[in-house]
Amino acid sequence: MRRPALFLAALALVLVTGQAAASPPPWAYARPKPTTTRPATTTTVVPTTTLAPTTTAGPTTTAGPTTTVGPTTTTVAGCSPGTPITITAGGTYTGCYRSTDPSVDAVRIQTTQPVTLDHARVEHRGRGIIEWPNASNAVNVTVVDSTLVALGPMLTNTTTSQRAVEFDDPASVVVEHNRFIDGGGVWVGRNGTRNMTTLRVKWNEYTNIARWQPDSCSGGGCMQAFQNAGEVVAGEVAWNKVTNIYGSSRVEDNINVFGGGGGISDTQRLLIQHNLIDGAFPQVYAGSFTGSGINVGDSGASYVTVDSNWVVNSSSAGIMLTGGQHNRVTNNRVVSDNTTDGTTVAGNGPAATSWCYQSCGGPIDNVITGNVLGTEKADGTRRDLDCPAAQLDPSNNCDNNTSFTPVDITPADEQAERDAWEAARVAAGVTVGPR
């Protein structure tokens, strides 16, 4: 699923499987989020096979990516020269890979052998790092200490995706200590299988998700810092720092779990913890926005734990529990006033919500508890928690949450939350971004 995306908002689904979905709240999505659709990749020249990275000057714009049969070992400063690459053998790749053609991916991985991109630089006009062919490739990929940059200016083709890392059916994905600039983040699908052994997205720094997308939920897909669109055995998304600047971001849900989540028991959970989500809004606010800080249960998701995150300055909902079963939203902080740089950008979404508005099975067994919640709407009133009794399964729990004080939330309150996350990061000995 791809869709444009802090306060705790989650929608809990209480319908029995097969029942019609309840009507969404006014701040919920105006349309179902699209499933992932990849645009066809056009290659006009048969790829060249070499044993080392291409070093000719100037980026490749129309030719297919260079095919590499061995690991790159040379570090290239900046990205000049830099060409696309197709990796067909396992190893560690350190270099500069660049594509200015939206239809040519910067890095294609065409092997199931373990591949590591270490201290690499990836510049992409379309997608950054993908598996190739598109599906069921069972890649084993680690991306560490690298920088991934989406190239501007604004795209004119609304079907082009600028996701930085996109895998349809991987076996193992580790994305740690990277910097993402202006593009989409990490997208991991499952294609109905459960053979993923490892999923870790940790210690990354994101700035201005989907800056160059003409529409963050167009044919290229909704843009997030992280999206899981299928069940995983277990996984962790932790200590990531996401900063979106109003006017320079088209993020939808910053973190989104779409029809997936953890496995089939409490021992196989997708854990989302200690992330700072700072900013969720369109480039231009027009009175409504369907994104959020964290959305769990989009089109149903199960066995997801959202714990000890900070969501700041979300112009719609903070943390949403929109469906699924056995999900936990605990010990988070969601704080948002209704302005950014003096501009009113707040929507009507609550800090946290549990609302059954899509397909729900029962018992739902979703929990929102122990959170500090405070969101100020565009009219200055507060909307901290939505857990409508008529929508809740008896097994749901929305108790023991605290409203943020003072009532009138200010930019200084938001900054204090950012500072608190930084203090927690330092205390935990965590470094974010490339080392």
Secondary structure, DSSP 8 states (H G I E B T S, - for coil): ----------------TTS------TTS-SS-------------S---EESS----SS--SSS--EEESS------STTSS---EEE-S-EEE-SEEEE--TTS-SEEE--SS-EEEES-EEEESS-SEEESSSSS---EEEEES-EEEE--S--S-TT----SEEESS-SEEEEES-EEESS--EEEE-TT-----EEEEES-EEESTTTT-SSTTSTT----SEEEESB-S-EEEES-EEE--TTS---SEEEEEES-BS-SSTTS-EEEES-EEEEE--SS--S----EEEEEEET--BSEEEES-EEEEESSEEEEE-S-BS-EEES-EEEE-SEETTEE---S--SEEE---S---S----EEES-EEEEB-TTS-B--EE--GGG--TT-B--S-EE-SSSS--HHHHHHHHHHHHHHHHHTT---S--
